Amino acid sequence: MTTGSIWSQRPVVAGRWTLKDVVQGKPFGHPSHPPFVHFPSALLPAALIFDVASRLDADLTLTRAAFYDIVLGLVVAVFAATTGLVDYLPMVGGSRKKIIGTRHLIAQVCALGLFAASLLLRTFDFDATQTPPAPMLLAAGGAVVLTIGNYFGGTLVYRQGMRVSVDL
């Protein structure tokens, strides 16, 4: 099975939708990428807020909340990335949309990498009542890069009209 055959026009759901259509959200009448991006965009920076709070008031609950925010944010990011790639791959190479999409992709991958590294460091000190500086700095960097990536994603939708259509 080749990559091309996965996205072929063979129906996969009720004889009407292709796999690409389903991943893009066409059976639901709504693009699938936007609902998924809200969770990592909220959960990952929230972890940084819990980190700062744990430095102000040492409490295991705060460090655990940050840990689980990152875990859940990274899990949902897999779905956001999958649906985003389905929108990104067919873009015309060299187009303004593809350039902005590439910036969005690179920023988000870097942000997720920073949060994943932060999560890894946290596992070594799971019972800490205050977030250690290294995971906190990685989370802060991740939050900044995530915000930049979200800006590029917003530019794709609101300025370039990516996936804005009356007939999804």
N, C-alpha and C positions, 0 to 999 in steps of 0.2 A: 504494500500500500504506500503510495507516494503522498507527499504533502498536497500536491495538486488534486489528487482524488478525494482527499478529505473535504476540500472546499468545492468539489464539483456540484453540479446542479441536481444531483440525485436527492430526492426527498427522503427525509429521515423521520419526520413527525407527521402522522396523519396524512401522508401522501402530499403534503403541501410545502413544508419548510426544509431547507437544507441545514446541515450542521452549523454552517456559518450564520444563517438566519437566526437560528435558535440562540447561539452565543451572543449575537448582536442584539437580541431582544425583540426581534420583529414579531414573533407570535404574541407578544405582550403589548405591542404598540408603543414601546418605549425603549430607548437605547439602554442597554444593560450596564454599561460602564459607570455612568453617574451614580446610581444607588450604592455601588460597592465602594467608590472612592471616599464617600463621606465618613465611613467608619475608620479607616486608617488615618484620615486627615484629622479626625477628632481624638481618637484613642492614643495615637503616638505622641502628640504634643501634650496631652493630658498627663502622660507618664512623667514628663518633665515638670509639670506643675506639682505632682505628688513628690517628685524628687526634691524640689525646692522646699516644699512643706516639711518633708522629713528632716531636712537640715535645720529648719527652724524649730521643730518639735519632734524629737526622736520618738518614732512610733513604728513598730513592725507593720501595722496596718497600712501605713502610707507607702512603705517600700514594697510591700506585697501588691498593693493596688497598682503601682507603677509597673511592676514585673508583669502582672496579668494584663494590663493595658497594652504592653508591648507584644505579648504573646498573641492576644486577640487581634491587635492591629496588623501584625505580620501574617496571620492566618487569612484574614479577609483581604489583605493586599494581594494574595495569590489569585483570588477571584478578580480583583480589580485589574491586575496585570494581564490575566488571560483575556478578559473582555477588551482591554485597551489594545493589546497586540492584534486582535482581530480587526479592530478599527484602523490600526497603524499600518499593518503590512500592505494593504492594497493602495495606500497613498502613492501618488505619482512622485517618483524620485526627483529631487531637485526643486520641487514645488515649495512654496512658502509654508503650506500646511505640513509637509514632510520635515522641513527644517525645524519648525517649532515643535512638531511631534517628537523629533529626535532629541531636542533639548529637554522636553518634558520627560521622555523615557530615561535619559541619562540621569537627570536630577532625581527622579523617583527611585531608580535603582541604587544610586549613591545614598539617598536618605534611608532606604530600607537596609542597606548594608551597614550604615552607622547604627541604626537601631538594633540590628541583629548582633553586632559586636557588643553593644551595650547590654543586651540580654545575656549574651554569653558570659560577660564579666559578672553580671548579677548572680548567675547560677553558682558561682564559686563562693559567694557570701550571701546565701539565701536568707539567713536569719539576722541580717543587719537591721538595726533600727534606724539607721541613717544611710542614705545612698552614698556610696563612696564617690570621690571626685571623678575618677576615670569614666565609669558608666554614665555619670551625670553629664560630663562634657561631651561624650559621644551622643547622648540623647539631645543635648542642646544643639550640636552640629546637625544632627538628623532633623530636628525641628526646623532649623533655618533652611536647609536644603529642600526639605519637604514643601515648605512654603514657596520657595522659588519654583519648584516643579509644579505646584498647584497653580501658580501664576501662569506658567506656560500652558497648562491644561485649560485654564479659563480663557486664555487668549485664543486657543484653538476653537473653542465653542463660541465665544462672544464676539470675536473680531473676524475669525475666518469662517464661521458658520459650520464647523465640522459636526456632522451627525445631527444637524438641525434640518429637519425635513418634515413635510406634512405626510409623506408616505414612507414610513419606515420599512 
